[in-house]
Amino acid sequence: TIPLILFLSVKWSKNKSNWELNNGELIIRFRNRTDNYLIKDINHIKSLTRSGGNLYVIHFHRKSPKRYWRNKLFASDDDNSLLHEALLAHSVEYFKM
């Protein structure tokens, strides 16, 4: 029963997001909110690999960092590598750790 409980808790707690780079802005859309960041305000982004997912930490020049969790448990492949390439194309430093 524990594997079933783990599976259902992960499925029900998912908060899908859509990350987009557009006109010098990083836009992160969730079902109930949208976060916008100007590329020029971002110092760098770290992708910290953890068991079950990645923690993205967006470091800014003058503000506190923002953190986003990417769950990989029971999830299909996503466009993580495309996001990495797009950020590098926009001169955003991206570190995988």
C-alpha positions as CSV (number, residue, x, y, z in Angstrom):
1,T,0.0,0.0,0.0
2,I,2.9,2.4,0.6
3,P,3.9,2.5,-3.1
4,L,0.3,3.2,-4.0
5,I,0.1,6.0,-1.4
6,L,3.4,7.5,-2.7
7,F,2.2,7.3,-6.3
8,L,-1.1,9.0,-5.6
9,S,0.4,11.7,-3.4
10,V,2.9,12.6,-6.1
11,K,0.2,12.7,-8.8
12,W,-2.2,14.8,-6.7
13,S,0.4,17.3,-5.6
14,K,1.7,18.1,-9.0
15,N,1.7,21.8,-10.0
16,K,2.4,21.8,-13.7
17,S,4.2,24.8,-15.1
18,N,5.1,26.2,-18.5
19,W,8.5,28.1,-18.8
20,E,8.8,30.5,-21.7
21,L,11.5,32.9,-22.8
22,N,10.0,35.9,-24.7
23,N,11.1,39.4,-25.4
24,G,13.9,39.5,-22.8
25,E,11.6,38.0,-20.1
26,L,11.4,34.6,-18.4
27,I,7.7,33.7,-17.9
28,I,6.7,30.8,-15.6
29,R,3.0,30.0,-15.8
30,F,1.2,27.8,-13.3
31,R,-2.5,26.9,-13.3
32,N,-3.3,29.7,-10.8
33,R,-0.4,32.3,-11.2
34,T,2.3,33.6,-13.5
35,D,5.8,34.7,-12.4
36,N,7.7,37.1,-14.7
37,Y,11.4,37.9,-14.5
38,L,13.4,40.2,-16.8
39,I,16.4,38.4,-18.2
40,K,18.6,41.4,-17.4
41,D,17.7,41.0,-13.7
42,I,18.8,37.3,-13.6
43,N,22.4,36.8,-12.5
44,H,22.4,33.0,-13.0
45,I,20.3,29.9,-12.6
46,K,21.3,26.7,-10.7
47,S,19.8,23.3,-11.3
48,L,20.4,21.2,-8.3
49,T,19.8,17.5,-8.8
50,R,18.0,15.8,-6.0
51,S,16.5,12.3,-5.6
52,G,13.1,12.5,-7.4
53,G,13.7,15.8,-9.1
54,N,15.6,19.1,-9.6
55,L,15.6,22.3,-7.6
56,Y,15.9,25.3,-9.8
57,V,17.3,28.4,-8.0
58,I,17.1,31.7,-9.9
59,H,19.6,34.2,-8.5
60,F,19.0,37.8,-9.3
61,H,21.4,40.8,-9.2
62,R,19.5,42.7,-6.5
63,K,16.7,40.4,-5.1
64,S,16.5,37.2,-3.1
65,P,16.7,34.0,-5.1
66,K,13.5,32.2,-6.2
67,R,13.2,28.4,-6.0
68,Y,11.2,26.0,-8.2
69,W,10.9,22.3,-7.8
70,R,10.8,20.0,-10.8
71,N,9.4,16.6,-9.9
72,K,10.7,13.6,-11.9
73,L,8.8,10.9,-10.0
74,F,6.1,9.2,-12.2
75,A,6.5,11.9,-14.8
76,S,7.2,11.7,-18.5
77,D,10.2,13.4,-20.2
78,D,10.0,17.2,-20.5
79,D,11.9,19.9,-22.3
80,N,14.5,20.5,-19.6
81,S,17.4,20.3,-22.1
82,L,15.6,22.8,-24.4
83,L,15.2,25.2,-21.5
84,H,18.9,24.9,-20.7
85,E,19.8,25.7,-24.4
86,A,17.3,28.6,-24.6
87,L,18.7,30.2,-21.4
88,L,22.3,29.9,-22.7
89,A,21.2,31.5,-26.0
90,H,19.8,34.5,-23.9
91,S,23.2,34.8,-22.1
92,V,21.8,33.5,-18.8
93,E,24.4,31.5,-16.9
94,Y,23.0,28.0,-16.1
95,F,24.8,25.7,-13.7
96,K,23.9,22.0,-13.3
97,M,25.0,20.6,-10.0
